[in-house]
Amino acid sequence: MLTGNRLRESYERAAVVVVPSLWPEVFGQVAIEAMGTARPVVASRVGGIPEIVADGHTGHLVSPGDEAGLAAAILDLLIDKAKAAAFGAAEDSVRNGSQHRLVQRLSGGRVRRGDRRAATDAARRST
C-alpha cells in the first residue's frame, strides 16, 4: 500500500487516473487524490463519483461496466495531451471550491475557507 509521498509521486507519474468502479462508492477517494495532483480522471458514473468528477471538464465519466467506453475515454486523454492538461488544470481550479463545500457540509457550516485545523477536525469527526 502506498501512502504519503510515495502515493503522491505515483499519481504525479500517471498520465491519466482511472477509477472503473462497478458499484457505488460513497466517497471517491482515488478521484479526489488524483485531482489533488492535477491529473485527469476517467471514472465510472456511479455513487458519489459524479459529485467529484465533472464530465467533460475535469475528466470523463462512463457507465459502470462499459469497457469500450472506458477504453475510449482513456485513449482520448492519452492521445489529446492538451485536453488532458486542461482537465488537470480545471481540477486545480475546481478542487478548492469542491473541498470547501465538502468541509462546510461536514462542519455544519462552521468552517471558513483556509481554516485547515477546523477542516481537519470536521473530517475526523465524520469518520
N, C-alpha and C positions, 0 to 999 in steps of 0.2 A: 504494500500500500504506500502510495506516495503522499507526502504531506509537506507543508511549508514551502521552502524554496524549490525543492525538487518537483513538487506539483506545479508550481508557477512556471518553472523552466520547461516542463513538459507541454503545458498549454502554449507557451511562447514559441515553441518549436513547431507547433501544429499549424498547418495552412488553413484547416477547417476543423471545427469540433463537431462531432456527430453524436446526437442523443436519440437513438432509434427505439424509444420506449414503445412497448406494446400495450401496457396497462397504465392507467392514470397514476401520475406522480403528483403528490400534493405540492411539493416544492422542488422544482428542477434545479438542484444544486449544481450539477455539472454545467448546465447552460449559464447559470449566474457566474460560476468560476471562469468559464470561457469568456464571458462578457467583461469580466474583471481584467482580462489581459487583451482586450480589444480584438478578439478572434471572432470571425463569422461563425454562426451556428446553423446547423441543419438538424432539425428535431421533429419528432412526431407531434402532431396536433392532438394532444391528449392531456388530460388533467390540468395542472397549473402551468404547463409549459407555454401555452399561447399567451399567458399573462406576462411572460418574461421575454419571449422572442417575438418581435414584431415582424410578421411575414412580409418579405419584400423590402424591409427597412433595416433590420438588424440581423436577418438570416432568412432561411427558408423553412417553412413548416410543411410536412407531408402527412398523409393519412397513416395511422399505425398499420404496419404490415405491408405497406406499399413499397416493395423492394425496388421496382422500376423508378418510381417517383423519388425515392431516397437516392438512388444512384444518379439520376438526372440532376438532382439538386446539388449533390456533392461535385459532380463533374462541372456543373455551371460555375461554381466558385473556384474550382481548381483551374479552369480554363480562363475565366474572366477575372484576372487578378485585380483589376481596377474595381470591379464590383465587390470582390471580397474585402478589399481595403476600405471601400466606402461603408460596407456593412460594419466592419470593425470600428471605424471612426464614428458611425452612428451609435454604436453600442456605448462608446465612451460618453457621448452627449446624453444618451437616454439613461445610462446607468445611475447617475447621481439622482435624478428625479425618481426613478423606479425604487431605488433603495430608500429614499426619503419617504415615499408613500408607504412602503412596507413597514418601516420603523414607526411611522405615525399610527398605522393600524395596530401594531404590536404594543405600542406605548399608550394607546388611548389618546393620542394627540398631544402628549406632554413633552415631546422632544423637538427642539429647534434644529434646523439644518446646521450641520457642523458639530453638534454636540455628541462626539463619539462615545464618551463614557456612558451617557444616558442611553444611547442607541445600543451599546453592547449589553448593558443591564437589561434593557427591554427584550433583546433577543434571547438572553439566557433565561429570563422568566417564562418565555413562550415554549421552551423545550422541556 
